[in-house]
Amino acid sequence: MSPYYQFFLPELRPIIQIDG
């Protein structure tokens, strides 16, 4: 998982964490 996604896409943050 890439941590920088949290800064660019804060709304998709929970989705990325689940997918991560």
C-alpha positions as CSV (number, residue, x, y, z in Angstrom):
1,M,0.0,0.0,0.0
2,S,1.2,3.5,-0.8
3,P,0.9,6.0,2.1
4,Y,0.8,9.1,-0.3
5,Y,-2.7,8.0,-1.4
6,Q,-4.0,9.3,2.0
7,F,-2.9,12.8,1.0
8,F,-4.2,12.8,-2.6
9,L,-7.4,10.9,-2.0
10,P,-8.5,11.3,1.7
11,E,-12.0,10.2,0.7
12,L,-10.8,7.0,-0.8
13,R,-8.5,6.4,2.2
14,P,-10.8,3.7,3.9
15,I,-11.2,2.0,0.5
16,I,-7.4,1.8,0.0
17,Q,-6.9,0.5,3.5
18,I,-9.3,-2.3,2.9
19,D,-7.9,-3.1,-0.5
20,G,-4.3,-2.8,0.9
